[in-house]
Amino acid sequence: METTTQPLPQEAIEAYNLFIHGHIDRRAFLDRVKKVAVSTTAAAAIVDQLMPNYAAAQQVAPTDPRIRASYETVPSPQGNGSIRGLLVRPASAGTNRLPAVLVVHENRGLNPHIEDVARRLAIENFMAFAPDGLTSVGGYPGDDEKGGALFGKVDRGKMAEDLYAAAMWLKKRADSTGRLGVTGFCFGGGIANALAVRMGPDLLAAVPYYGGAPPAADVPKIKAAVLVHHGATDTRLVEGWPEYERALKAAGVMYEGYIYPGAGHGFNNDATPPRYNKAAAELAWKRTVAWFNTYVRATS
């Protein structure tokens, strides 16, 4: 999928990022867009381009014969009771045991983009599970704005327990090799880092995309190999990377970190064309798959 052919004002993209992260409400978002648009019609067109287009971005269809997918519910007694998610395996694997990857969504719940990421990993011959942190409030509602509102209603500590339960369930499945990795985006990137701290040797690789770093004091608990992706214009997270890198290096953690020129927050999300950076996303994905092949699939 190519980026949009009509460049949007950077101010509008920044307003969208603030909106989806809950820093401003919809009215403030629309007001900011109107200020950089030449007309009301132009403002409406900008807003339309900023909204996700999941159908256009889909890379692996749910009905793709190369995969087998099902929705599964995982017990989470320390969290909200249970968490539901999409489990995907390559069809060619049959019942053979596979290395596994947990895929953690952004702050809107398990939307179609994250489900597509899980299917992409199955095409790469991994078993992938994408849990929905909104399970306890009815699940992803089919709309990112509503999903963001629901996200704010879930106890964050209990959601963390749900996601940890999902990780351990995936690792212990009979059709898993027991070798586990995790990747996540935005909120999910922070969760990938947090799970690396919490799970120690139970997690072999973590690949956070534009996620918040864990406290430096917790980094020595990490035993996973960590691959970090940030967009160069994602200033706050980029400025925090050197401290995380120093802590990883001091703790002797295997890591690599990349900052992608010209890319911003959400650069991997091809469902939101103004934020999507094709070159950065494709390179980051290539590195991600290689990382999981090296540290999750390999047995020596």
N, C-alpha and C positions, 0 to 999 in steps of 0.2 A: 504494500500500500504506500503510495507516495504522499508526501506532505501536501497541504492545501496549496493551490496555485495562486490564491489571493492572500498576500501577506496580511496578517492582522497586527494591529498596534500592540506593542509589547505591554503597554499599560493594561490592555484588555485581558491578555493572557495572565498577567500577574493578578488582576482582579479575580479571574476565574480560580486561580490557585488559592487565593485567600478565601474565596467562597466555599470551595469544596473541602477546605480544611477547617471550616467553621469559624474563621476569624472575622468574617463579615456576613451579614444576612443577604438574602436575595435582593432586597430593595437597594442596599448599598452596592451590590455587584452591578445591578442594572444601571444605577446612577453613574458609576465609574465608566461603564461602557459608553453611555450616552455622551459623556464629556469628551471622549476621543473619537466619536463618530461624527460624520458630516451631516447626518440627518437621522430622523427616527427610523426610516426604512433601513438605513445603513446599520444602525444600532441593532435592529432586529436580526439582520443578516449576520452580524458579528456573533451575537448570542447563539444563533442557530449553528454556526460553525464551531463554536466552543463546546457544544453539547456532544456527548458520546454517540458514536454511530457504530454499534456493535456488529450489525449485520455486514457492513462494508469491511470491517477489520478482521473478521473471522478467518483464521488460517486452516483450522482443522474442524470440520463439521462434526456435530454430535453423532451423525450417522455414518461417519467415515468407516469403511470396512476394515481399516487397519487397526482400529481400537475396539476395546470393550469397556463400556462405562456404566456405572450404576451409582445411585445415591445411597450412602450408608450412614447409619446413626451410631455414634460412638458414646459409650457411657462416660460421664464426667462427674463423679460423685463429689469432688472437691470444688467443682465449678457450678455451672447452672443445671447440672443433672445429666445433660447430654449435648452433643454437638453433631450436626448433620453436615455432610459434605459430598463432593463428587470424587469417586474413586475411578481411576482410568488405568488400564493396562494395555499393552500391545496385544492385538489378537493373535499374533504369531507365537506368543509365549505360552499359550495354553494355560496349564496350571503350574508351570515351572516357576521356581522362586526367582525373584527379581530384586535388584537394588531399588530403594524407595526414596522419593523426594516429597516432602511436605511443601505445599504452595500456599502462602498466606497473603490474603487480599489487602487492599488499601482500606481506607476508613469508611467504605460504603457497603461492605459486606461482599458476599460471593457473587459478583456480577459476571456477565458473560465473558468479559475480557479475561478474568482470572480463570474461569473454567477453560477457556481456550488455551491459556498457558499450560494448564495441567494436561490437556490433550496433546499439546506440542511435545511435552516431556515423554508422554507415552510413545509418540512416534520415534523418539530417540531411545526407545527400549528401556525406559524406567517405569516403575509403578508410581503413580502420582496420586496424592490425595489433597484436595483443596477444601478445607473446612470453612464453614460459614459462622463467623463470630456473632452473627445476628440470630442464630437459631433460637435463643431463649426469648426473643421478641417477635417471633414469627418468620424469621429468615429474610434474606434479601427480597425487598418488595417489588422488584422489577423496574425500579427507578432510582438513579443514583442520589438525587436530592432527598428523596424519602429515606433512602438507605443511610445517608449521612445523618439525618435527624434521628433515626432509630439507633444508630451507632452511639450517639451521645447518651442514650438511656440505659445502656448495658453497663453493669458494674465492671470496670476495667480489670480488677483483680480476678474476678470470676471468669472473665473472658480469657485471661492469660492461662488460667487453670484448664479451661476447655481446650485451648490450642495445645497445651502441653499434653493433655490426655490424647488428643488426636495424633500427636507425634509418636507417643509411646505405643498407641494402638497400631499405627502403621508399621512401626519397627518390629512389633511382635507377631504380625500376621503370619500365618503358616505359609503364605505364598510370597513372603519377603525373605531376602537373604539375611535380614537383620542389620544390613548396612544402610544407614539413613543420612540423608542430606535435607536441607531446608533452604528455600528461597522465599523472598517476600518483597513487597513493593510499598514504599512510603510507610504507613503503619506496619505493614507486614515486614518491611525491611528492619524496623526496630525490633519486631518480634523475632526475626531470624537471629539478630544479635543477642537478644535476651535468652533465647533457647540455647544458643551456643554457650552462654555463661551457665545456665541452669543444668544442662544435660551433660556437661563434661564429656567423658569418653563415649557416652551413648550416642553422640552426634559426630559424624565424620566430616561434614562440610556444611558451611553456611555461606549463602550468597545473597547479601542484602542489597537491594536496589534503593538508592536514596532513602536510607533508613537511619534513624537516630542511633548513635553509638551508645554502648553500655557505659556505666561509670568506669573510669580508668582503674579503680581499685578492684573491680570485678574481673578484669580481663585475664589475670593469671588463671582463672577457673576454666578458661576456654581450652579445649583440646581439639576442636574441629579446625580444619583448614578454612580460612576465611577469605572470600573474594568480595571486594567492595566496589560498587558502581555509583558514581555521582555525576550529575551534569554540571558543567563548569559555571553556569549562571545560577545554580541553586546555592546562592551565597552562604546562607546560614549553615547548611550541612557541609559544604566545602570547607568553610572556616573551621569546622569541628574535626575534620579528618586528620590533620597533623597530630593532634593529641591522641586520637585513637591509634594511629599508626605507631606513635612512640610507645604506647602501652603494649601493643601487639608485639613489637620488636623486642621490648624489654622482657616480655613474658616468654619469648621463644616460640610464639605461635606462628605456624606456617600461614602466610597471608600474601595477597596481592591487592592493590587498590588502583583504580583507574578513574580519572576525571576526564570526561568527554567534552572536547571543545565545541562550543556553540549549542550544547544541549542543556536543557533545564530540568526542573523537577517534573517527573512523569514522562521522561523522554521515551520510555519503553512502551507506553500505552498507545498503541496504534488505533484505538477507538476514539481518541481525542486528537485529531490531526494537527491542530495548532501547537500542541505540546510535543507531539511525536517527532523524534529525530531519527530518520531511517538509518543513516549511517551509524550512529551511536548505538541504536537498538540492535542492529544486526551484529555488530562487533561484540557488544556486551553479551548477546545470546550465544554467540560462538564460543566466547570465553567461558560462559556459564556451563554449557554442555561439556566442554573439555574438562572443566574443574570437577564436575560430578563424575565424569568418566574416570578421572585420575584418582579421586579420593573416595568415591562411593562405590563405583563399580569394581575397581581394582581390588584384589585380595592380597596383594603383597606390596 
